[in-house]
């Protein structure tokens, strides 16, 4: 039976991928959690474009020791006039939601 806990190698690999995602201009604004078990990486979270999703998978795949990348990312494209604000943290990773100024003001005025 295999141990379900992350090894030191899994933790180090996760940290390297998170740093690479943060350093890449295509994914620096993305909200991505990296889960690693036995060099199989799962990407979860939200990105603002299909390009950012592809870039995140590419960045993770290029790391030494990665044998597979599972893409569980969601693309949530922002529209003109929208901006991202921090929402309460989810159980495992940060979650951000789009803030639409006119819609929120309209709701508050009702």
N, C-alpha and C positions, 0 to 999 in steps of 0.2 A: 504494500500500500504506500502511495506517495504522500509526502508531507505537503499539506495545503498552505503552509506558511511560505512567505517570500524569503528567498535566500539573500545573502548580502549581494551576490551578483545581480539578482533581480532588482534590488533597491538601487544599486549603482547605475544599472542600465536605465531604469526609470528616470533617475535624476539627470543623466546625460541627455535623454530624449527631451525632457522638460526644458532644459537649458537650451538645446538646439532649437526647439519650437519658439522659445522666447526671443532668441537671437535672430531668427529669420523674419524679415519684414512681411512676408506673406502670412505669417501665423502669430505675430507678436500680440495682436489684439484678440486672438481666439481664446475661448474658455475651454481648455482641453485637459482632461484627466488621463493619465497614462497608467495602465495597470499591466504589470508584467509577471508572468509565471513561466519559469523554465524557458526563457527567451522568446515566449509568445507574448506579443504586445497587443493590448486592446486600447484603442483610442475612443474615449467617450467625451461628450460635451457638444458645444455649439460653435460653429464657424459662420462667417458672414457671406461666404461665397463658395461655389464649387471649386474655384481655384485654390482657396485656402484649405479645403478638405483634401484635395489631391496633394497639395504641398505637405500637409501634416503627415499623410500616409508615406509620401516619398522620404521625408526627413526621418521618420521612425524606421523605415525599411533600410535606410543607408547606414544605420548604426551597426558597428561590429557586434556580433553575437545574436542579432535578431534573426529568428528563423521564420517568423510569420507575423503579420500585422492584421489585426481584426479591426475593421473600420465601423465603429458604432457612432460616428459623428453625425450630427444633424445640421443641415444648412438652413440658417434663418437670415435671409437677406434683409438688410435695413433699407428703408425707403428714404428719399430726400425729406429732410425735416426731422428724421428720427435720430436718436442718439442712444447709446447703451448706458444704462446705469446699473450699479450693483444691486442685486436682490439678496435676501437672506440666503445664507449658505445652505446648500443641499447637504445631505448626509455625508457625501464623500468628496465632493468637489464644488468649487464656486459656481454659482449660477447667475447669469446676467440676463436681463430682459430689456427689450426696446422701450424707451420712453418716448411717447408721442405727445408733445406739449399741448396741442389744441384739443385732442381727445380727452386727456386727463383734466384739463380746465373745464371742458363741457360737462364732464361727469361730476366734478366738484361743485359746479354751479346749479345742479339739479336738486 
